Amino acid sequence: MYRKVIFFLIAFTLSVALQAQSTIPVSPVEQDTVVKQQEQLPEVTVTENRHRKTQKSTAPQFVLERGDLLRMGATDMADALHRLPGITLRDYGGAGGMKTVSVRGFGAKHTGVNYDGVVLGECQTGEIDLARYTLDNLAALQLSVGDNDHLFVTARQASTPALLTIDTSSPIFLDDGQEKTRLTAQMRVGSFGYLSPMFRFEQQLSSKLMLWVVGEYVYADNDYPFRLRNVNIVTTERRTNSRMNQGHGEINMRWNIDGQSSLNGKLYYYDNDRQLPGIVRYYTSVSNETLRDRNAFGQMFYQRRWQNGLSMKVTAKFNWAASFYDEGSVASLIQDANYWQREYYVSAAGFYVPDEHWAFNYSADYTYNNLNSTLPTDTRPLRHGFLQTAAARYQTEKLTLTARLLYSVYANDEKRLQNESIEAGAKNMNRLSPSVGLSYELTKGLRIRASYKDIFRVPTFNESYYFHYGSRTLNPEKTMQLNLGMTYTQGLNTDNSPGYSFSVDGYYNNVKDMIVAVPHNMFVWRCVNVGKVRALGLDVTARWQQPLAHGHLLAATGNYSLQHVQNRTNPESPFYNNQIAYMPVSSGGMSVCWESPWVNLAINGEGVSSRWTNNEHLDETRIAGYWEMGATAWRTFRFGKNAGRGNHHNELTLRFDLKNFLDKQYEIVGAYPMPGRSWQLSLTYQL
């Protein structure tokens, strides 16, 4: 089957190439949708390349735009996350493996995920599975550590130590009226039964109203081979019970009501029916676990700006999620369970810029969560969350100062289904959380930055109620983070301009009453209260690009993280100062890209040092470090009858990815082997 598909793709591409009139490394649509952060000031709009703006931030920010991800050879969200410093990824292998991230030693529950302006909620486990988000519809991926100088945000966006922002592509149509419809279709095939079609339809209904629809489907057998070592015996096995069926669709709307106000809306649905391969065991590979995840939400936000420097933003969202877990063994029916969670969220934010130096923000959020399941505990927990934040910024050409105060209140209840009564749930919690930041330009392009943030995390419903009955008396995790860094930028004014930049950030994090989640299998977790954890680390990033002859460009990026995340609970314990489970001491990645009129080539690498699957550091629980290499080749053609009409043309992009071409055998999570050498071929057509 694959030979026929590949032959068709190559034949079709060659036939189009004969008509091709020119080659462009990045399409105008991609250039139009390259995310630039804008902030409205009285009677003026300031627009700046996001790469340069992150270098000026008071707290660490790292951004990967669509063009960056292409040059780095990233094929999925896991690849992209490896290119960001300070991130520790848990990946259970293959296209269907769950993927969660920790940042700078903070657990995955401390990492918020912001999807097109609204933070995703997960009251059951507190962890977002990032495997469900693909790069095909992505405009930019940004990691923010602490609070930065972008004040006009919701209170919830400021309630986590780290925030991963996913911005999807938003259409931009020219005012000449010649183009009102745009269609993109993509087919991707790859190793181990991988098949993924995607489409995107954009329609300009009027000069003020736009609508776009996105749909994608991913199927994979995930039956990749791996080597199993039992003392001196090495055998080649294959992953079993690993099939995945995943689909996602969304409808988006943007209404520019007038020059001062706009309304954005989104309807989203996701469905994933997958098998869970389980851990690797000797002499048997039997696994019958299955998991189906479903998620639907609707969100909208209204924004209004007045000429006196005052702006307002109102956000609302309803989220529904369900998971259906089947262990597959008759003897373990007690583990089978279905869960349903709901979230109601509303936020109002005001932003005031009285002059060119000062800016102020006030935001208030309300969240209601509840959860029910088929477990025999007849317990339905619910939670009310009230968040308020006030922030201020003072800015000159060289100096930026920010301060924020967040007040959080969480009220917990528990509903007993037998008598429909409301019982006392987990402890109610509240806290006042300050943060401050500073950025100062020492000389042109060279800046120093320093930031402090105090924040806390309330236990999830699983930690308080489920999985071995949890504990209603759990204390929240209290975190404190300090950062001191330096950035330097020369050039890099546009995607193709010469220049380079680098950043160095040292940090100190302290966590009290930390709850560490250690995997029992892909869905069930056991939580261990470590007590106190200290993290000392260093993040380094570098970026360089240089145009050569006409149509040629060389670009390179790199990142490295050093982190000591240690148990500091009891000095008398033999495990005192041990590295926390799954936290590598060293991690990093690199990529080198050459763009030319003939073909674009990129090579990339990523790796981590050894880790431990528990906090005791037993010999048999050590996971070896690894270094993985990949390569990408792609070319974009412009053709068709509209090729000469400015930005109105058809495009065809052919891309080939060779992943882990050295066939490195490694694990990220213990006893969950990762795929070896694999490939992907994609064809993207834009009309």
Residue pairs with C-beta under 8 A, 6 or more apart in sequence:
2 189
5 189
6 189
6 681
9 187
9 654
9 681
9 683
12 683
13 652
13 654
13 683
16 637
16 639
16 652
17 637
19 639
19 640
20 637
20 638
20 639
21 638
21 639
21 643
21 644
22 638
22 643
23 551
23 597
23 598
23 635
23 636
23 637
23 638
24 636
24 638
24 651
25 496
25 553
25 595
25 600
25 636
26 67
26 70
26 495
26 636
27 636
27 651
27 653
27 686
28 647
29 169
29 171
29 172
29 182
29 686
30 66
30 67
31 495
32 171
32 172
33 66
33 139
33 169
33 170
33 171
33 172
34 65
34 66
34 67
34 139
34 140
34 495
35 50
35 63
35 65
35 139
35 140
35 167
36 47
36 48
36 49
36 50
37 48
37 50
37 53
37 150
38 45
38 46
38 47
39 46
39 150
39 152
39 353
40 305
40 311
40 353
41 309
41 353
41 356
42 307
42 308
42 309
42 353
42 355
43 307
49 492
49 493
49 494
50 63
50 65
50 140
50 142
51 63
51 65
51 492
51 501
51 543
52 489
52 492
52 493
53 61
54 61
54 62
54 63
54 142
55 447
55 487
55 488
55 489
55 501
55 503
56 149
56 400
56 439
56 447
56 487
57 144
57 148
57 149
57 150
57 437
57 439
57 449
58 147
58 148
58 149
58 400
58 401
58 402
58 437
58 438
58 439
58 449
58 450
58 451
59 144
59 145
59 146
59 147
59 148
59 437
59 449
59 451
59 453
59 483
60 86
60 143
60 144
60 145
60 146
60 449
60 451
60 483
60 485
60 503
60 505
60 539
61 142
61 143
61 144
61 145
61 148
62 84
62 85
62 142
62 143
62 541
62 559
63 140
63 141
63 142
63 143
64 72
64 74
64 80
64 83
64 84
64 140
64 141
64 142
65 139
65 140
65 495
66 138
66 139
66 140
66 169
67 495
68 83
68 557
69 80
69 83
69 135
69 138
69 141
70 602
70 632
70 634
71 555
71 557
71 591
71 593
71 595
71 600
71 602
72 79
72 80
72 83
72 557
72 591
72 593
72 602
72 604
73 79
73 591
73 593
73 602
73 603
73 604
73 630
73 631
73 632
73 657
74 80
74 83
74 135
74 604
75 135
75 632
75 657
75 659
75 680
76 95
76 131
76 134
76 135
77 99
77 130
77 131
77 133
77 134
77 135
78 89
78 91
78 99
78 130
78 131
79 606
79 630
80 135
80 138
80 141
81 87
81 89
81 99
81 101
81 130
81 141
82 89
82 589
82 606
83 557
83 559
83 589
83 591
83 606
84 141
84 143
84 559
85 539
85 540
85 541
85 559
85 560
85 561
85 588
86 103
86 104
86 143
86 145
86 162
86 537
86 539
86 561
86 563
87 101
87 102
87 103
87 143
87 561
87 587
88 101
88 102
88 103
88 105
88 563
88 582
88 583
88 584
88 587
88 608
89 99
89 100
89 101
89 668
90 98
90 99
90 100
90 101
90 102
90 108
90 519
90 582
90 668
90 669
91 97
91 98
91 99
91 668
91 669
91 672
91 674
92 98
92 99
92 522
92 668
92 669
92 672
93 222
93 224
93 239
93 277
93 668
93 669
93 672
93 673
93 674
93 675
94 192
94 220
94 222
94 224
94 239
94 242
94 244
94 277
94 674
94 675
95 131
95 192
95 194
95 218
95 220
95 222
95 244
96 131
96 220
96 222
96 242
96 243
96 244
96 246
96 272
96 274
96 275
97 131
97 222
97 522
97 672
98 129
98 131
98 522
99 129
99 130
99 131
100 108
100 111
100 127
100 128
100 129
100 130
101 108
101 111
101 130
101 164
102 108
102 110
102 111
102 582
102 583
103 110
103 111
103 143
103 145
103 161
103 162
103 164
104 145
104 161
104 162
104 481
104 507
104 509
104 535
104 537
104 539
104 563
105 509
105 511
105 533
105 535
105 537
105 563
105 565
105 580
105 583
106 161
106 162
106 479
106 509
106 511
106 535
107 514
107 515
107 516
107 517
108 126
108 127
108 128
108 517
109 125
109 126
109 127
109 457
109 460
109 515
109 517
110 160
110 161
110 162
110 457
110 477
110 479
111 128
111 160
111 161
111 162
111 163
111 164
112 119
112 120
112 156
112 157
112 159
112 160
112 162
112 163
112 164
113 119
113 120
113 128
113 130
113 163
113 164
113 166
114 120
114 157
114 163
114 164
114 165
114 166
115 133
115 166
115 168
116 166
116 167
116 168
116 266
116 299
117 264
117 299
117 301
117 315
118 154
118 299
118 301
118 315
118 317
118 345
119 154
119 156
119 157
119 163
120 128
120 319
121 319
121 343
121 345
121 367
121 369
122 128
122 321
122 341
122 460
123 341
123 343
123 369
123 370
123 371
123 383
123 460
123 461
124 321
124 323
124 339
124 341
124 371
124 460
124 461
124 462
125 460
125 462
125 525
126 457
126 460
126 462
126 463
127 517
129 293
130 164
132 246
132 248
132 270
132 272
132 293
132 295
133 166
134 196
134 198
134 216
134 218
134 248
136 186
136 198
136 216
137 168
137 169
137 198
137 200
137 214
137 216
138 166
138 167
138 168
138 169
139 167
139 168
139 169
139 170
140 165
140 167
141 164
141 165
141 166
141 167
142 164
142 165
142 167
143 162
143 163
143 164
143 165
144 162
144 163
144 165
145 161
145 162
145 481
145 483
145 507
146 161
146 162
146 435
146 437
146 451
146 452
146 453
146 481
146 483
147 158
147 391
147 402
147 404
147 435
147 437
147 451
147 453
148 402
148 437
149 393
149 395
149 400
149 402
149 437
149 439
151 351
151 359
151 360
151 361
151 391
151 392
151 393
151 402
151 404
152 311
152 313
152 349
152 351
152 361
153 349
153 361
153 363
154 313
154 315
154 347
154 349
154 363
154 365
155 347
155 349
155 363
155 364
155 365
155 387
155 388
155 389
155 406
156 345
156 347
156 365
156 367
156 387
157 163
158 363
158 389
158 391
158 404
158 406
158 435
159 387
159 406
159 408
159 433
159 455
160 455
160 457
161 453
161 455
161 479
161 481
161 509
168 214
168 252
169 200
170 212
170 252
170 254
171 182
171 202
171 204
171 210
171 212
173 179
173 180
173 182
173 202
173 204
173 210
174 646
174 647
175 207
178 645
178 648
179 204
179 647
179 648
180 203
180 204
181 201
181 202
181 203
181 204
182 200
182 201
182 202
182 203
182 686
182 687
183 199
183 200
183 201
183 202
183 686
183 687
184 198
184 199
184 200
184 201
184 684
184 685
184 686
184 687
185 197
185 198
185 199
185 200
185 684
185 685
186 196
186 197
186 198
186 199
186 682
186 683
186 684
186 685
187 196
187 197
187 198
187 682
187 683
188 194
188 195
188 196
188 197
188 198
188 680
188 681
188 682
188 683
189 195
189 196
189 680
189 681
189 682
190 657
190 678
190 679
190 680
190 681
191 224
191 675
191 677
191 678
191 679
191 680
192 220
192 221
192 222
192 223
192 224
192 675
192 678
193 219
193 220
193 221
193 222
193 223
193 243
194 218
194 219
194 220
194 221
194 680
195 218
195 219
195 220
196 216
196 217
196 218
196 219
197 216
197 217
198 214
198 215
198 216
198 217
199 214
199 215
199 216
200 212
200 213
200 214
200 215
201 212
201 213
202 210
202 211
202 212
203 210
203 211
203 212
204 210
205 211
208 255
208 256
208 257
209 253
209 254
209 255
209 256
210 253
210 254
210 255
211 251
211 252
211 253
212 251
212 252
213 249
213 250
213 251
213 252
214 248
214 249
214 250
214 252
215 247
215 248
215 249
215 250
216 247
216 248
216 249
217 246
217 247
217 248
218 244
218 245
218 246
218 247
219 243
219 244
219 245
219 246
220 243
220 244
221 242
221 243
222 239
222 242
222 243
222 244
222 277
223 238
223 239
223 240
223 242
224 238
224 239
224 675
224 676
224 678
225 236
225 237
225 238
225 239
225 676
226 236
226 237
226 238
226 239
226 280
226 665
226 673
226 674
226 675
226 676
227 234
227 235
227 236
227 237
227 665
228 234
228 235
228 236
228 237
228 280
228 282
230 282
237 280
237 285
238 285
239 277
239 673
240 277
240 285
240 286
240 287
241 275
241 276
241 277
241 278
241 287
241 288
241 289
242 275
242 276
242 277
243 274
243 275
244 272
244 273
244 274
244 275
245 272
245 273
245 274
246 270
246 271
246 272
246 273
246 274
247 270
247 271
247 272
248 268
248 269
248 270
248 271
249 268
249 269
250 266
250 267
250 268
250 269
251 266
251 267
252 264
252 265
252 266
253 263
253 264
253 265
253 266
254 262
254 263
254 264
255 262
255 263
255 264
256 262
257 263
260 304
260 305
260 306
260 307
261 302
261 303
261 304
261 305
262 302
262 303
263 300
263 301
263 302
263 303
264 300
264 301
264 302
264 303
265 298
265 299
265 300
266 297
266 298
266 299
266 300
267 297
267 298
268 295
268 296
268 297
268 298
268 299
269 295
269 296
270 293
270 294
270 295
270 296
271 292
271 293
271 294
271 295
272 291
272 292
272 293
272 294
273 290
273 292
274 290
274 291
274 292
275 287
275 289
275 290
276 287
276 289
276 290
276 291
276 521
276 522
276 523
277 287
277 672
278 287
278 289
278 521
278 522
279 521
279 670
279 671
279 672
280 671
280 672
280 673
281 671
287 328
288 326
288 327
288 328
288 329
289 325
289 326
289 327
289 328
289 521
289 522
289 523
290 325
290 326
290 328
291 323
291 324
291 325
291 326
291 522
291 523
292 323
292 324
293 321
293 322
293 323
294 321
294 322
294 323
295 319
295 320
295 321
295 322
296 319
296 320
296 321
297 317
297 318
297 319
297 320
298 317
298 318
299 315
299 316
299 317
299 318
300 315
300 316
300 317
301 313
301 314
301 315
301 316
302 313
302 314
303 311
303 312
303 313
303 314
304 311
304 312
304 313
305 311
305 312
309 352
309 353
309 354
309 355
310 350
310 351
310 352
310 353
311 350
311 351
311 352
311 353
312 348
312 349
312 350
312 351
313 347
313 348
313 349
313 351
314 346
314 347
314 348
314 349
315 345
315 346
315 347
315 348
315 349
316 345
316 346
316 347
317 343
317 344
317 345
317 346
318 342
318 343
318 344
318 345
319 342
319 343
319 345
320 340
320 341
320 342
320 343
321 340
321 341
321 342
322 338
322 339
322 340
322 341
323 338
323 339
323 523
324 338
325 335
325 336
325 337
325 338
325 339
325 523
326 336
327 333
327 335
327 336
335 524
336 374
337 373
337 374
337 375
338 373
338 374
339 371
339 372
339 373
339 374
340 371
340 372
340 373
341 369
341 370
341 371
341 461
342 369
342 370
342 371
343 367
343 368
343 369
344 367
344 368
345 365
345 366
345 367
345 368
346 365
346 366
347 363
347 364
347 365
347 366
348 363
348 364
349 361
349 362
349 363
349 364
350 361
350 362
350 363
351 359
351 360
351 361
352 359
352 360
352 361
353 359
353 360
354 360
356 395
357 394
357 395
357 396
358 392
358 393
358 394
358 395
359 392
359 393
359 395
360 390
360 391
360 392
360 393
361 389
361 390
361 391
361 392
362 388
362 389
362 390
362 391
363 387
363 388
363 389
364 386
364 387
364 388
364 389
365 385
365 386
365 387
365 388
366 384
366 385
366 386
366 387
367 383
367 384
367 385
367 387
368 382
368 383
368 384
368 385
369 382
369 383
369 385
369 461
370 380
370 381
370 382
370 383
370 415
371 380
371 381
371 382
371 461
372 380
372 417
373 466
375 466
377 465
377 466
377 469
378 416
378 417
378 418
379 414
379 415
379 416
379 417
379 465
380 414
380 415
380 416
380 417
381 412
381 413
381 414
381 415
381 425
381 426
381 461
381 464
381 465
382 412
382 413
382 414
382 415
382 425
383 410
383 411
383 412
383 413
383 425
383 458
383 461
384 410
384 411
384 413
385 408
385 409
385 410
385 411
386 408
386 409
386 410
386 411
387 406
387 407
387 408
387 409
388 406
388 407
389 404
389 405
389 406
389 407
390 404
390 405
391 402
391 403
391 404
391 405
392 402
392 403
392 404
393 400
393 401
393 402
393 403
394 400
394 401
394 402
395 401
397 441
398 440
398 441
399 438
399 439
399 440
399 441
400 437
400 438
400 439
400 440
401 436
401 437
401 438
402 435
402 436
402 437
402 438
403 434
403 435
403 436
403 437
404 434
404 435
404 436
405 432
405 433
405 434
405 435
406 432
406 433
406 434
406 435
406 455
407 430
407 431
407 432
407 433
408 429
408 430
408 431
408 433
408 456
409 428
409 429
409 430
410 428
410 429
410 430
410 458
411 428
412 425
412 426
412 427
412 428
412 429
412 464
413 422
413 423
413 424
413 425
414 422
414 423
414 424
414 425
414 426
414 465
415 421
415 422
415 423
416 422
416 423
425 464
425 465
425 472
426 459
426 464
426 465
426 472
426 473
426 474
427 472
427 473
427 474
427 475
429 456
429 458
429 476
431 456
431 476
431 478
433 453
433 454
433 455
433 456
434 452
434 453
434 454
435 451
435 452
435 453
435 454
435 455
436 451
436 452
437 449
437 450
437 451
437 452
438 449
438 450
438 451
439 447
439 448
439 449
440 447
440 448
440 449
441 447
442 448
445 488
445 489
445 490
446 486
446 487
446 488
447 486
447 487
447 488
448 484
448 485
448 486
449 483
449 484
449 485
449 486
449 487
449 505
450 483
450 484
450 485
451 481
451 482
451 483
452 480
452 481
452 482
452 483
453 480
453 481
454 478
454 479
454 480
455 479
455 481
456 476
456 477
456 478
456 479
457 476
457 477
457 479
458 476
459 470
459 474
459 476
459 515
462 470
462 525
462 527
463 470
463 471
463 474
463 515
463 527
464 470
464 471
464 472
464 474
465 472
467 524
467 525
467 526
467 527
468 526
470 527
474 515
474 529
475 513
476 513
477 511
477 512
477 513
477 514
477 515
478 511
478 512
478 513
479 509
479 510
479 511
479 512
480 509
480 510
480 511
481 507
481 508
481 509
481 510
482 507
482 508
482 509
483 505
483 506
483 507
484 505
484 506
484 507
485 503
485 504
485 505
485 506
485 539
486 503
486 504
486 505
487 501
487 502
487 503
487 504
488 501
488 502
488 503
489 499
489 500
489 501
490 499
490 500
490 501
491 497
491 498
491 499
491 500
492 498
492 499
492 500
492 501
492 543
492 545
493 499
496 545
496 547
496 553
497 545
497 547
498 545
498 546
498 547
499 544
499 545
500 542
500 543
500 544
500 545
501 542
501 543
501 544
502 540
502 541
502 542
502 543
503 539
503 540
503 541
504 538
504 539
504 540
505 538
505 539
505 540
506 537
506 538
507 535
507 536
507 537
507 538
507 539
508 534
508 535
508 536
509 533
509 534
509 535
509 537
510 532
510 533
510 534
510 535
511 532
511 533
511 534
511 535
512 531
512 532
513 529
513 531
513 532
514 529
514 530
514 531
514 532
514 533
515 527
515 528
515 529
515 530
516 527
516 528
516 529
516 530
516 580
516 581
516 615
517 525
517 526
517 527
518 525
518 526
518 527
518 528
518 581
518 613
518 614
519 525
519 669
520 526
528 615
530 567
530 569
530 580
530 615
531 567
531 568
531 569
531 570
532 567
532 568
532 569
533 565
533 566
533 567
533 568
533 580
534 564
534 565
534 566
534 568
535 563
535 564
535 565
535 566
536 563
536 564
537 561
537 562
537 563
537 564
537 565
538 561
538 562
538 563
539 559
539 560
539 561
540 559
540 560
540 561
541 557
541 558
541 559
542 556
542 557
542 558
542 559
543 556
543 557
544 555
544 556
544 557
545 553
545 554
545 555
545 556
546 553
546 554
546 555
547 553
548 554
550 597
551 595
551 596
551 597
552 594
552 595
552 596
552 597
553 593
553 594
553 595
554 592
554 593
554 594
554 595
555 592
555 593
555 595
556 590
556 591
556 592
556 593
557 590
557 591
558 588
558 589
558 590
558 591
559 588
559 589
559 590
560 586
560 587
560 588
561 586
561 587
561 588
562 585
562 586
563 583
563 584
563 585
563 587
564 579
564 585
565 579
565 580
565 583
566 577
566 578
566 579
566 580
567 573
567 575
567 576
567 577
567 578
567 580
567 615
568 576
568 577
569 576
570 576
575 615
575 616
575 617
578 612
578 615
578 616
578 617
579 585
579 611
579 612
579 617
580 615
581 611
581 612
581 613
581 614
581 615
582 611
582 612
582 613
582 669
583 611
584 608
584 609
584 610
584 611
584 625
585 609
586 608
586 609
586 625
587 607
587 608
587 609
588 606
588 607
589 604
589 605
589 606
589 607
590 604
590 605
590 606
591 602
591 603
591 604
591 605
592 602
592 603
592 604
593 600
593 601
593 602
593 603
594 600
594 601
594 602
598 635
599 633
599 634
599 635
600 633
600 634
600 635
601 631
601 632
601 633
602 631
602 632
602 633
603 629
603 630
603 631
603 632
604 629
604 630
604 631
604 632
605 627
605 628
605 629
605 630
606 627
606 628
607 625
607 626
607 627
607 628
608 625
608 626
608 668
609 625
610 622
610 623
610 624
610 625
611 622
611 623
611 625
612 618
612 621
612 622
612 623
613 621
613 622
613 623
613 669
613 670
614 621
621 670
623 667
623 668
623 670
624 666
624 667
626 664
626 666
627 664
628 660
628 662
628 664
628 666
629 660
629 661
629 662
629 664
630 657
630 658
630 659
630 660
630 661
631 657
631 658
631 661
632 655
632 656
632 657
632 658
633 655
633 656
634 653
634 654
634 655
634 656
635 653
635 654
636 651
636 652
636 653
637 651
637 652
637 653
638 649
638 650
638 651
639 649
639 650
639 651
639 652
640 649
640 650
642 648
642 649
642 650
643 649
643 650
650 685
650 686
650 687
651 684
651 685
651 686
652 683
652 684
652 685
652 686
653 682
653 683
653 684
653 685
653 686
654 681
654 682
654 683
655 680
655 681
655 682
655 683
655 684
656 679
656 680
656 681
656 682
657 679
657 680
657 681
657 682
658 677
658 678
658 679
659 675
659 677
659 678
659 679
659 680
660 674
660 675
660 676
660 677
660 678
661 677
662 677
663 676
663 677
664 676
665 673
665 674
665 676
666 673
666 674
667 673
667 674
668 674
